Amino acid sequence: MPYRRLPNTDSARIRAMKTALERGKETPPSEMAYSAKNLLRLQKFLPLFEHNIQLHKLAVASQNTKSKMYNDAFHKAKTYLTHFIRVMNMAVYRGDLPVETRVYYGLPTNELKVPLMLTENELIIWGKRIIEGEELRLRKGGSPVTNPTIAVTKVRFESFLEVHNSRQILIKKAKDFSERTADMRKEADEIILNIWNEIEAHFSSLPDDTRKRECEEYGLVYILRKSEIKKVELPAVDANPAL
């Protein structure tokens, strides 16, 4: 007799539950191979499980769709902030601005390097420092850095922040749905196991082949054992070979 294999993917779980549910609905209660209690539980659980999986897929798809928008916004914000610092450094180098100007942006005065902004955290930290520093310097009467101005740079930076925040929401949604699906899988496996056990018990008095066929009508999956596969593959021996 082949061995029973429980589903181990979400699509297989849904298929198993749908088959059992459809079979249960079309079979008279007196003839049904599993309990009405499990049928009711299956009717309530299956739509919720499918809906949560669909929401997770949509969240991941939306996240992937907006990846290009995020990358573009990141690149533009980084470019404007980098160019702003470079223009300011050139002004310091020419003597148009005092070297102490760099202090406003949280930069050392003994070098003219551009800070690294390779990650989103670095970009956010330096973006806020640079914008707040330039705005403070201007309020104190300093001459503005131009090409780009801090106003234009701020627009690009805030556009990035908007896309970044939207992306973080999508990431959290996808994570929440993923965690909820993981919890629901445990219940799905429990429901399927209970139903399949009841179905096999219901048909236990039938011959193996008949029992297997009846159980498969309810969605049970059976796999041939290695020894059984070998028997199937062995060619039939001719009882009267030609001389």
trRosetta pair geometry for C-beta under 8 A, 3 or more apart (Angstrom, degrees):
i j d omega theta_ij theta_ji phi_ij phi_ji
1 208 4.9 -125 -93 -149 106 127
1 212 7.2 -169 -150 -65 91 120
2 212 6.9 82 39 -126 105 136
2 222 3.9 98 99 163 126 107
2 223 5.5 175 -177 77 112 28
2 224 4.9 -64 -106 -87 108 41
2 225 6.5 -170 -123 -17 52 74
2 228 6.4 -118 -82 70 73 167
3 222 6.8 156 78 -153 25 74
3 223 5.8 -26 64 61 78 86
3 225 6.2 81 -10 -67 101 92
4 196 6.9 138 -179 168 145 134
4 200 7.5 -65 -65 -75 152 142
4 220 6.1 -50 -134 -174 109 109
4 221 7.0 106 -159 76 63 57
4 222 5.8 -45 -95 -99 52 70
4 223 7.9 121 -134 16 7 80
5 221 5.0 -57 63 101 90 107
5 222 7.1 144 8 -119 84 19
5 223 5.0 51 -27 -13 126 118
6 189 6.9 63 165 -146 135 89
6 192 6.4 121 -150 117 100 126
6 193 6.6 -6 -113 -82 138 83
6 196 7.3 -146 -100 20 88 164
6 221 7.9 158 -89 50 14 107
7 12 3.3 180 -147 124 109 105
7 13 4.6 179 105 -70 140 54
7 15 7.1 157 -102 56 144 94
7 16 4.9 -134 -25 -17 135 137
7 189 8.0 -141 68 -104 84 75
7 192 6.6 -85 27 -172 106 170
7 221 7.4 102 -65 13 72 137
8 12 6.5 17 39 61 43 145
9 12 4.5 89 56 9 84 104
9 13 6.9 -145 92 -9 42 86
10 13 5.5 -52 -146 34 33 114
10 14 6.3 32 156 -18 66 104
10 53 5.7 147 176 -119 144 142
10 181 7.3 -21 -100 -177 135 122
10 185 7.3 -82 -91 -100 83 105
11 14 5.8 -53 -147 37 31 110
11 15 6.2 33 153 -20 64 108
12 15 5.6 -52 -144 38 32 114
12 16 6.3 34 155 -21 65 105
13 16 5.8 -56 -150 35 29 110
13 17 6.3 20 156 -12 65 109
13 49 7.5 -103 121 160 121 145
13 185 7.1 -123 -71 -135 169 76
13 188 4.8 40 -176 153 135 137
13 189 7.3 -66 -117 -69 122 63
13 192 6.6 -111 -142 -46 78 146
14 17 5.9 -59 -145 41 30 106
14 18 6.0 30 157 -20 67 110
14 46 7.4 110 -136 -153 71 93
14 49 7.0 -170 -91 113 88 118
14 50 6.1 91 -123 -88 125 93
14 53 7.7 -87 -60 24 132 161
15 18 5.9 -55 -142 37 26 110
15 19 6.3 26 160 -19 62 108
15 219 7.1 169 134 -149 73 116
16 19 6.1 -57 -149 35 26 109
16 20 6.5 20 156 -13 62 110
16 192 5.3 38 121 -128 136 125
16 196 8.0 -30 -176 -61 124 115
16 219 4.8 131 -146 154 56 128
16 220 8.0 62 -140 -87 101 33
16 221 7.5 -78 -95 -16 108 107
17 20 5.8 -58 -147 41 31 108
17 21 6.0 31 155 -21 67 110
17 42 5.9 -176 -161 -154 97 106
17 45 7.7 -105 -154 94 147 104
17 46 5.0 177 139 -102 134 113
17 49 7.6 72 44 59 167 149
17 188 6.9 -78 -52 -152 136 95
17 191 6.9 36 -106 108 112 126
17 192 6.5 -87 -70 -82 82 96
17 219 7.8 -173 -25 146 13 170
18 21 5.6 -57 -143 38 29 111
18 22 6.1 27 160 -17 66 107
18 46 7.0 131 -73 -157 64 143
18 219 7.7 143 70 -98 58 144
19 22 6.0 -54 -144 38 27 108
19 23 6.2 24 157 -15 62 111
19 218 6.5 116 130 165 100 33
19 219 3.1 138 89 -78 131 116
20 23 5.9 -59 -146 41 28 110
20 24 6.1 30 155 -22 64 110
20 34 7.1 1 -167 27 113 146
20 42 6.5 -111 102 -143 113 161
20 192 7.7 178 -7 -122 153 69
20 195 5.3 45 -160 154 156 150
20 199 7.7 -110 -122 -55 108 140
20 218 5.4 43 -107 177 72 85
20 219 4.9 -83 -46 25 76 137
21 24 5.6 -57 -146 36 28 112
21 25 6.4 28 156 -21 64 106
21 39 7.4 127 -123 -147 63 73
21 42 5.2 -160 -85 136 98 126
21 43 6.6 134 -137 -80 116 65
21 46 6.2 -43 -53 -25 153 162
22 25 5.9 -54 -148 33 30 110
22 26 6.5 10 161 -4 64 111
23 26 6.3 -69 -146 45 28 98
23 27 6.0 18 161 -18 66 119
23 33 7.9 -18 134 29 125 110
23 217 6.3 124 -118 137 138 83
23 218 4.9 -133 76 -113 166 64
23 219 7.1 -143 -3 -18 134 96
24 27 6.1 -64 -138 38 26 106
24 32 5.7 53 -136 -142 72 126
24 34 6.8 -57 -95 58 116 101
24 39 4.6 -176 170 -118 148 114
24 42 7.3 107 30 65 158 145
27 31 5.4 -122 177 90 100 98
27 32 4.6 130 106 -90 122 75
27 33 7.6 -14 130 -3 169 76
28 31 4.8 64 65 20 91 104
28 32 7.0 -141 90 -35 41 82
29 32 5.6 -37 -142 1 33 119
29 36 6.3 10 -140 -76 109 116
32 35 7.9 138 109 -91 118 9
32 36 7.4 100 72 -67 150 69
32 39 7.2 -21 173 -58 155 138
33 198 6.7 136 140 124 70 87
33 199 4.4 54 133 -125 123 72
33 202 4.0 -178 -153 73 79 161
33 203 6.5 -9 -135 -33 127 97
33 214 7.4 150 -85 152 150 106
33 215 7.9 -170 162 -105 162 58
33 218 5.9 -92 61 -68 139 150
34 38 5.2 -63 150 69 115 135
34 39 6.8 145 98 -52 97 86
34 194 7.9 104 -158 126 126 77
34 195 4.8 14 -138 -148 165 74
34 198 4.0 98 -121 97 83 131
34 199 5.4 -37 -55 -59 102 77
34 202 7.0 -107 -62 -26 51 139
34 218 7.4 122 -13 -159 114 147
35 38 4.8 93 66 10 88 97
35 39 6.9 -143 105 -6 49 87
35 198 6.0 -106 -10 -143 85 160
36 39 5.2 -51 -147 35 38 118
36 40 6.3 41 154 -21 68 102
37 40 6.0 -55 -153 34 28 109
37 41 6.5 26 150 -16 62 109
38 41 5.4 -51 -143 39 37 114
38 42 6.1 42 154 -24 67 105
38 191 6.8 144 -157 -157 94 80
38 194 5.7 -163 -110 115 133 116
38 195 5.1 166 158 -84 143 87
38 198 6.7 -172 13 12 157 155
39 42 5.7 -55 -149 35 28 113
39 43 6.5 32 152 -22 63 105
40 43 5.7 -51 -148 32 32 114
40 44 6.7 25 155 -13 63 106
41 44 6.1 -61 -153 39 30 107
41 45 6.0 16 158 -12 68 118
41 191 6.1 -159 121 -121 117 114
42 45 6.0 -63 -135 43 27 103
42 46 5.8 30 173 -29 67 111
42 191 6.0 140 -88 179 79 132
42 195 7.0 49 -66 -70 132 143
43 46 6.8 -43 -129 24 17 108
44 47 7.7 -79 -177 33 24 97
44 48 7.2 7 150 -6 62 119
45 48 5.8 -74 -159 43 38 110
45 49 5.9 34 155 -23 78 111
45 184 7.9 161 -169 -161 99 101
45 187 6.5 -144 -144 132 138 121
45 188 7.1 174 150 -90 129 68
45 191 6.1 -159 67 -61 161 162
46 49 5.7 -58 -145 36 30 112
46 50 6.3 26 161 -16 66 107
47 50 5.9 -57 -145 40 31 109
47 51 6.0 32 157 -22 66 110
48 51 5.7 -55 -144 37 28 112
48 52 6.3 27 158 -19 64 107
48 184 7.2 -150 119 -132 100 139
49 52 6.1 -57 -148 35 26 108
49 53 6.5 25 155 -16 62 108
49 181 7.9 94 -154 -132 70 74
49 184 5.3 171 -111 158 85 133
49 187 8.0 -147 -81 82 117 107
49 188 5.8 93 -120 -79 151 120
50 53 5.9 -59 -151 37 30 110
50 54 6.3 30 153 -20 66 108
51 54 5.7 -57 -150 36 30 112
51 55 6.4 31 153 -20 65 105
52 55 5.7 -52 -147 35 33 112
52 56 6.5 36 152 -21 64 104
52 177 6.1 174 -177 -155 80 87
52 180 5.6 -121 -161 113 135 117
52 181 5.5 175 129 -81 116 80
52 184 6.1 125 64 2 155 161
53 56 5.7 -53 -151 34 32 113
53 57 6.5 33 151 -19 65 105
53 181 5.9 96 -86 -116 69 126
54 57 5.7 -53 -149 35 33 112
54 58 6.4 32 153 -19 65 106
55 58 5.7 -54 -147 37 32 112
55 59 6.3 34 154 -21 65 105
55 173 8.0 -108 158 167 99 104
55 177 5.2 -152 105 -120 98 139
56 59 5.8 -54 -148 35 30 111
56 60 6.4 27 155 -15 64 107
56 174 6.4 90 -153 -144 68 62
56 177 3.6 -174 -86 131 83 127
56 178 5.8 118 -138 -67 127 60
56 181 5.7 -23 -41 -36 155 139
57 60 5.9 -57 -149 39 30 108
57 61 6.1 29 154 -19 65 109
58 61 5.6 -55 -143 38 30 112
58 62 6.2 31 157 -19 65 107
59 62 5.9 -54 -146 37 28 110
59 63 6.3 32 152 -22 62 107
59 170 6.0 167 -168 -165 82 76
59 173 4.5 -149 -133 113 136 109
59 174 4.1 -174 124 -78 120 75
59 177 5.7 156 19 16 146 144
60 63 5.5 -54 -150 35 31 115
60 64 6.4 30 153 -18 65 105
60 174 5.2 104 -71 -127 69 126
61 64 5.8 -55 -149 37 31 110
61 65 6.3 35 152 -24 65 106
62 65 5.6 -51 -145 33 32 115
62 66 6.4 17 160 -8 64 110
62 170 5.7 -137 103 -136 107 130
63 66 6.3 -68 -149 43 25 100
63 67 7.1 52 148 -53 60 89
63 167 7.0 92 -138 -148 81 74
63 170 4.4 166 -84 140 88 127
63 171 6.4 104 -121 -74 134 60
63 174 5.9 -29 -27 -40 146 144
64 67 5.6 -26 -159 -15 38 119
65 68 7.9 -57 168 21 39 96
66 69 4.9 -52 -161 42 67 119
66 70 5.9 73 140 -27 82 99
66 163 7.4 -175 174 -161 112 95
66 166 7.0 -111 177 116 159 116
66 167 6.3 -159 113 -93 127 88
66 170 6.9 144 44 1 139 167
67 70 5.6 -56 -151 36 32 113
67 71 6.3 31 153 -19 67 106
68 71 5.7 -53 -145 37 32 111
68 72 6.3 33 155 -19 65 106
69 72 5.9 -55 -149 36 28 111
69 73 6.3 25 155 -16 63 109
69 163 5.8 -153 132 -139 98 131
70 73 5.9 -59 -147 39 29 108
70 74 6.2 31 154 -22 65 108
70 163 5.2 176 -103 149 63 119
70 164 7.1 105 -139 -84 99 54
70 167 5.3 55 -95 -71 135 146
71 74 5.7 -52 -146 35 29 114
71 75 6.3 29 156 -19 64 107
72 75 5.9 -57 -148 36 29 110
72 76 6.4 24 157 -16 65 108
73 76 6.0 -56 -145 38 30 108
73 77 6.2 27 159 -16 65 109
73 156 8.0 171 -160 -175 67 70
73 159 5.6 -141 -141 124 108 92
73 160 4.3 157 153 -103 100 66
73 162 7.9 -120 -154 62 154 81
73 163 4.3 137 30 31 168 153
73 164 7.5 -140 107 -38 133 78
74 77 6.1 -61 -148 39 25 107
74 78 6.2 22 157 -16 63 112
74 120 6.7 -74 -118 -95 120 86
74 123 6.7 -129 -151 -50 83 176
74 160 5.9 107 -85 -138 42 118
74 164 7.9 101 -78 -73 89 101
75 78 5.9 -59 -146 40 26 110
75 79 6.2 29 155 -23 64 109
76 79 5.6 -54 -145 34 29 113
76 80 6.4 24 159 -15 65 106
76 156 5.1 -131 134 -157 100 116
76 159 7.3 -20 88 81 130 129
76 160 7.1 -167 70 -63 89 106
77 80 6.1 -58 -148 38 29 106
77 81 6.3 23 158 -13 65 111
77 123 6.2 80 110 -179 120 126
77 127 6.5 -13 170 -100 116 136
77 156 4.9 173 -96 139 59 93
77 157 4.8 104 -143 -100 109 52
77 159 7.0 -163 -67 66 105 87
77 160 3.7 -32 -38 -31 149 147
78 81 6.0 -60 -145 41 28 108
78 82 6.0 27 158 -19 65 112
78 117 5.1 179 -130 108 97 126
78 123 5.8 -69 -82 -115 89 120
79 82 5.9 -59 -145 39 25 110
79 83 6.2 22 158 -16 63 110
79 156 7.8 -88 63 167 85 156
80 83 5.8 -55 -143 39 28 109
80 84 6.2 35 155 -26 63 105
80 148 5.4 -34 -152 41 91 159
80 152 6.8 -140 -149 120 132 87
80 153 4.4 172 150 -123 115 75
80 156 4.4 116 11 59 155 155
80 157 7.1 -122 79 -44 126 82
81 84 5.6 -50 -148 30 30 115
81 85 6.7 26 155 -14 63 104
81 117 6.4 77 89 -38 135 170
81 123 7.3 155 31 -150 157 79
81 126 6.4 106 168 118 144 107
81 127 5.7 -86 -91 -99 145 75
81 130 5.7 136 -147 47 98 163
81 153 6.1 113 -79 -165 55 116
81 156 7.9 -143 -33 91 78 120
81 157 6.7 81 -60 -79 110 112
82 85 6.0 -58 -153 37 31 107
82 86 6.3 29 151 -19 65 109
82 114 5.6 51 -145 -174 80 143
82 117 6.9 -133 -64 32 97 130
83 86 5.5 -55 -145 38 34 113
83 87 6.2 34 157 -20 67 104
83 147 8.0 -94 152 137 116 62
83 148 5.9 74 99 7 121 101
84 87 6.0 -56 -150 35 27 108
84 88 6.4 25 152 -16 63 109
84 130 6.4 103 98 173 137 136
84 134 7.7 -65 174 -60 132 150
84 145 6.2 94 -163 116 81 139
84 148 5.7 -60 -77 63 87 92
84 150 6.9 85 -141 -92 139 63
84 153 5.0 17 -59 -90 141 154
85 88 5.6 -56 -147 40 32 112
85 89 6.1 36 153 -23 67 106
85 105 7.1 166 -108 154 97 166
85 107 7.7 133 -143 -64 116 155
85 114 4.9 125 102 -123 134 88
85 115 7.2 -144 -117 17 169 81
85 130 6.8 -82 -65 -119 97 132
86 89 5.6 -51 -146 35 31 113
86 90 6.5 34 153 -21 63 102
86 114 6.1 -17 -65 -78 81 127
87 90 5.7 -51 -150 33 32 113
87 91 6.6 33 150 -19 63 103
87 145 5.6 124 104 -175 114 110
87 146 7.3 -125 160 72 148 41
87 147 6.1 164 -116 86 152 80
87 148 7.5 178 2 29 151 51
88 91 5.6 -54 -152 34 34 112
88 92 6.5 34 149 -18 65 103
88 97 6.7 -44 -163 50 72 160
88 101 6.5 -150 -177 126 109 130
88 102 7.5 136 135 -87 121 72
88 105 7.7 103 108 -16 166 150
88 145 4.9 -40 -78 -107 88 145
89 92 5.6 -53 -150 36 34 112
89 93 6.2 37 150 -23 66 106
89 102 7.9 50 -93 -87 73 113
89 112 4.4 113 -157 -169 116 104
89 114 7.3 -90 -26 -67 147 80
90 93 5.4 -51 -145 36 33 115
90 94 6.3 27 156 -14 66 106
91 94 5.9 -55 -144 40 30 106
91 96 4.2 -79 -164 70 83 114
91 97 4.3 51 126 4 110 111
91 101 7.7 -26 95 61 113 167
91 145 6.8 -135 -2 -113 150 91
92 95 7.7 40 179 -73 29 22
92 96 7.6 -78 -59 55 22 72
92 97 5.0 -53 -77 76 63 97
92 98 7.3 -9 -126 112 84 17
92 99 5.5 92 -163 -100 116 55
92 101 6.0 -143 -83 46 110 123
92 102 6.8 13 -82 -42 159 103
92 112 6.6 -174 81 -110 127 113
93 112 6.3 32 -65 -109 104 162
97 101 4.5 0 157 -29 120 156
97 142 7.9 46 -132 -166 107 112
97 143 7.5 -136 -91 60 95 103
97 145 8.0 -14 -57 -81 152 92
98 101 5.6 138 71 -28 65 89
99 102 6.5 -28 175 9 58 110
99 109 4.9 90 144 -164 104 100
100 103 5.3 -24 -175 5 66 120
100 109 6.2 -7 -94 -109 45 135
101 104 6.1 -40 -177 13 50 114
101 105 8.0 24 141 0 69 102
101 137 6.9 54 -146 -131 81 148
101 142 7.3 127 -120 -149 101 143
102 105 6.0 -66 -163 44 49 102
102 107 4.0 -84 177 82 101 109
102 108 6.8 -17 126 83 134 25
102 109 5.4 163 60 -94 121 62
102 112 8.0 -128 -82 -110 145 59
103 106 7.6 46 -172 -73 37 19
103 107 7.2 -109 -76 58 24 64
103 109 6.3 -11 -54 -59 90 107
104 133 3.7 126 144 -176 81 101
104 134 6.7 109 131 -68 131 38
104 136 6.1 -170 -152 74 108 109
104 137 4.6 0 -128 -57 165 115
105 129 5.6 89 -170 138 60 97
105 130 5.0 24 -138 -107 110 60
105 133 4.1 -173 -81 79 52 166
105 134 7.2 28 -78 -45 99 77
106 126 7.9 -136 66 -123 126 66
106 129 4.5 -53 12 -167 131 137
106 133 6.7 -128 -10 -66 77 141
107 113 7.9 -167 -158 68 115 73
107 115 6.8 -126 -99 -45 101 109
108 111 5.6 36 88 33 114 91
115 122 7.6 -163 141 -180 104 105
115 126 5.1 -174 92 -114 137 140
116 122 5.9 -47 111 -175 79 151
117 122 4.8 -174 -129 121 46 105
117 123 4.5 84 -172 -88 105 69
117 126 5.4 -103 -88 47 109 143
117 127 7.8 91 -131 -44 136 84
118 122 5.9 39 40 47 58 150
119 122 4.7 96 55 8 80 102
119 123 6.9 -143 95 -6 42 88
120 123 5.5 -54 -145 38 34 114
120 124 6.2 34 156 -20 67 106
120 164 6.3 148 -162 -127 129 126
121 124 5.8 -54 -145 37 29 109
121 125 6.2 28 157 -17 64 108
122 125 5.9 -56 -144 38 29 110
122 126 6.1 13 164 -4 66 112
123 126 6.4 -63 -140 47 24 99
123 127 5.7 30 160 -27 63 115
123 160 7.1 -85 141 142 133 152
124 127 5.7 -53 -138 34 23 115
124 128 6.5 21 163 -15 60 106
124 161 7.2 103 -116 -98 96 92
124 164 7.4 176 -77 152 118 173
125 128 6.4 -65 -158 35 24 105
125 129 6.5 19 152 -15 62 111
126 129 5.4 -55 -144 39 37 114
126 130 5.9 35 160 -20 70 108
127 130 6.1 -57 -144 36 25 107
127 131 6.2 16 162 -11 63 112
127 157 4.5 156 -165 -144 127 130
127 160 7.6 -136 -103 68 165 134
127 161 7.9 -166 111 -56 153 106
128 131 6.2 -60 -141 42 26 105
128 132 5.8 18 165 -10 65 116
129 132 6.3 -63 -140 45 21 103
129 133 5.8 21 161 -21 62 117
130 133 5.8 -59 -143 38 22 112
130 134 6.3 18 161 -15 62 108
130 150 7.8 -165 140 -127 87 101
130 153 7.4 -79 121 139 123 142
131 134 6.2 -57 -146 37 26 105
131 135 6.3 23 157 -16 63 110
131 150 6.2 136 -130 -171 64 106
131 153 6.9 -162 -90 107 92 108
131 154 5.2 102 -129 -97 126 95
131 157 6.4 -129 -53 57 137 162
132 135 5.9 -57 -145 39 29 110
132 136 6.3 30 156 -19 64 107
133 136 5.8 -57 -149 36 29 110
133 137 6.3 29 154 -20 64 108
134 137 5.5 -53 -146 36 33 114
134 138 6.3 34 155 -19 66 104
134 144 7.7 64 -178 -138 107 74
134 145 6.6 -80 -131 24 126 113
134 150 4.1 -177 113 -92 147 148
135 138 5.8 -53 -147 36 31 110
135 139 6.5 33 153 -21 63 105
135 150 6.6 -164 -58 135 71 152
136 139 5.7 -54 -150 33 32 112
136 140 6.6 24 153 -13 64 108
137 140 5.9 -64 -155 41 31 107
137 142 4.0 -31 159 32 90 149
138 141 7.7 111 -177 -22 33 7
138 142 5.7 -84 -85 60 37 89
138 144 5.9 28 -102 -85 114 86
138 150 7.4 -132 -29 32 137 145
144 149 6.1 10 161 -136 128 95
144 150 6.9 -119 -154 5 102 101
145 149 7.0 153 91 -126 64 45
145 150 6.7 85 58 -42 97 89
146 149 5.4 -8 -121 -75 60 79
148 152 4.6 -113 -172 80 112 123
148 153 5.1 133 110 -54 126 90
149 152 5.1 95 56 10 80 97
149 153 6.9 -145 96 -2 42 92
150 153 5.3 -56 -143 44 36 116
150 154 5.9 45 154 -29 68 104
151 154 5.8 -52 -148 31 26 113
151 155 6.9 31 150 -22 59 100
152 155 5.7 -48 -155 27 35 114
152 156 6.9 31 151 -13 64 103
153 156 5.9 -58 -156 38 34 109
153 157 6.2 31 150 -18 68 110
154 157 5.5 -56 -143 40 33 112
154 158 6.0 29 159 -17 68 107
155 158 6.1 -58 -144 39 25 106
155 159 6.4 31 153 -23 61 106
156 159 5.7 -53 -150 32 30 115
156 160 6.7 32 151 -19 62 102
157 160 5.7 -53 -156 33 34 112
157 161 6.5 35 148 -20 66 103
158 161 5.3 -46 -145 34 39 115
158 162 6.4 45 153 -24 65 100
159 162 5.8 -50 -152 31 31 114
159 163 6.7 26 152 -12 63 105
160 163 5.9 -60 -150 41 33 107
160 164 5.9 37 151 -24 68 110
161 164 5.4 -54 -142 38 30 116
161 165 6.2 31 159 -20 66 104
162 165 6.1 -53 -147 34 26 108
162 166 6.5 26 153 -16 61 108
163 166 5.7 -56 -149 38 32 113
163 167 6.2 34 152 -22 65 107
164 167 5.7 -57 -150 35 29 112
164 168 6.5 31 153 -22 64 104
165 168 5.6 -50 -148 32 33 113
165 169 6.7 37 152 -21 63 101
166 169 5.8 -53 -156 31 33 113
166 170 6.7 30 149 -16 64 105
167 170 5.7 -55 -151 37 35 111
167 171 6.3 38 151 -22 67 105
168 171 5.5 -50 -146 35 33 114
168 172 6.4 33 154 -19 65 104
169 172 5.8 -56 -150 36 30 110
169 173 6.4 32 151 -21 64 106
170 173 5.6 -51 -146 35 33 113
170 174 6.3 32 156 -18 65 105
171 174 5.9 -55 -149 37 29 110
171 175 6.3 29 152 -19 64 108
172 175 5.6 -56 -147 38 31 112
172 176 6.2 33 154 -21 66 106
173 176 5.7 -55 -147 35 30 110
173 177 6.3 24 157 -14 65 107
174 177 6.0 -56 -146 40 29 108
174 178 6.1 32 153 -23 63 109
175 178 5.6 -56 -147 36 29 114
175 179 6.3 26 156 -17 65 106
176 179 5.9 -56 -148 37 29 107
176 180 6.2 26 154 -17 64 109
177 180 5.6 -55 -144 40 31 111
177 181 6.1 36 155 -23 65 105
178 181 5.7 -53 -148 34 28 112
178 182 6.5 32 151 -22 62 103
179 182 5.6 -50 -151 31 33 115
179 183 6.7 32 151 -16 63 102
180 183 5.7 -54 -153 36 35 110
180 184 6.2 31 151 -17 67 109
181 184 5.5 -58 -144 41 33 110
181 185 6.4 48 152 -35 65 97
182 185 5.7 -41 -152 17 31 117
182 186 7.7 36 150 -20 55 94
183 186 6.1 -49 -170 22 39 112
183 187 7.4 28 143 -7 65 102
184 187 5.5 -54 -156 39 47 110
184 188 6.1 52 145 -24 73 103
185 188 5.4 -52 -145 37 34 115
185 189 6.2 35 156 -20 67 104
186 189 5.9 -53 -149 35 28 110
186 190 6.5 28 151 -19 62 107
187 190 5.5 -54 -148 36 34 113
187 191 6.3 35 154 -20 67 104
188 191 5.8 -55 -148 35 30 110
188 192 6.3 26 156 -15 65 109
189 192 5.9 -55 -144 40 30 109
189 193 6.1 31 157 -21 65 109
190 193 5.8 -56 -145 37 27 111
190 194 6.3 26 157 -18 63 108
191 194 6.0 -59 -150 37 28 109
191 195 6.2 21 157 -14 65 110
192 195 5.9 -59 -145 40 29 108
192 196 6.0 24 160 -16 66 111
193 196 6.0 -58 -141 40 25 107
193 197 6.2 28 158 -21 63 108
194 197 5.9 -57 -149 35 26 111
194 198 6.5 24 155 -16 63 107
195 198 5.8 -58 -151 37 31 110
195 199 6.3 31 152 -21 66 107
195 218 7.7 -154 150 158 106 124
196 199 5.5 -52 -144 35 33 113
196 200 6.3 31 158 -16 66 105
196 215 7.8 62 -152 -165 78 110
196 218 7.9 162 -108 111 62 120
196 220 5.5 120 -135 -99 103 102
197 200 6.0 -56 -147 38 29 107
197 201 6.3 28 154 -18 63 109
198 201 5.7 -57 -147 38 30 112
198 202 6.2 37 153 -27 65 105
199 202 5.6 -52 -150 29 30 115
199 203 6.7 0 161 6 64 107
199 215 5.5 117 136 -129 115 82
199 218 4.9 -151 -132 80 149 161
199 220 6.3 -163 97 -44 142 126
200 203 6.4 -71 -146 51 30 90
200 204 6.4 63 150 -70 64 86
200 211 7.5 60 -144 174 66 113
200 215 6.0 29 -87 -108 69 134
200 220 7.3 108 -63 -100 93 160
201 204 5.4 -18 -150 -28 34 122
203 206 5.0 -35 -180 17 83 123
203 210 7.7 -149 -177 119 115 82
203 211 4.5 147 136 -137 111 80
203 214 4.7 171 -116 88 152 135
203 215 5.9 -137 48 -56 148 87
204 211 7.0 57 -108 -128 22 137
206 210 4.3 -112 166 96 120 112
206 211 4.1 159 80 -66 106 82
206 214 6.5 78 48 11 167 140
207 210 4.7 76 60 18 85 108
207 211 6.6 -158 86 -11 35 92
208 211 5.8 -59 -141 38 24 111
208 212 6.2 25 161 -20 63 107
209 212 5.8 -54 -148 34 28 112
209 213 6.4 26 154 -18 62 108
210 213 5.8 -57 -149 37 31 111
210 214 6.3 28 155 -17 66 108
211 214 5.9 -58 -146 38 29 108
211 215 6.2 27 157 -18 65 110
212 215 5.9 -59 -146 38 27 109
212 216 6.3 29 156 -22 64 108
212 222 5.8 -39 -149 -7 108 163
213 216 5.8 -55 -148 34 28 112
213 217 7.0 39 150 -29 60 98
214 217 5.7 -46 -161 19 35 117
214 218 7.6 22 147 -7 60 102
215 218 5.9 -63 -165 39 41 106
215 220 4.1 -30 152 40 99 142
215 222 7.6 82 91 -40 124 116
216 219 7.4 132 -167 -11 38 4
216 220 5.6 -90 -85 65 43 81
216 221 7.6 82 -119 -91 83 34
216 222 6.9 -74 -76 5 105 105
224 228 4.3 -133 -169 93 95 119
224 229 4.9 122 119 -63 126 80
224 232 7.0 -31 -157 -8 160 139
225 228 4.6 90 54 8 76 105
225 229 7.1 -137 96 -9 38 85
226 229 5.6 -51 -148 31 33 113
226 230 6.5 34 154 -20 64 103
227 230 5.8 -52 -153 33 33 113
227 231 6.7 35 149 -20 63 104
228 231 5.6 -50 -151 33 36 114
228 232 6.5 37 151 -19 65 103
229 232 5.7 -56 -153 35 33 111
229 233 6.2 24 153 -15 67 111
230 233 5.8 -61 -145 41 31 107
230 234 6.4 42 155 -36 66 99
231 234 5.9 -43 -148 16 31 114
238 241 4.9 109 94 -80 118 69
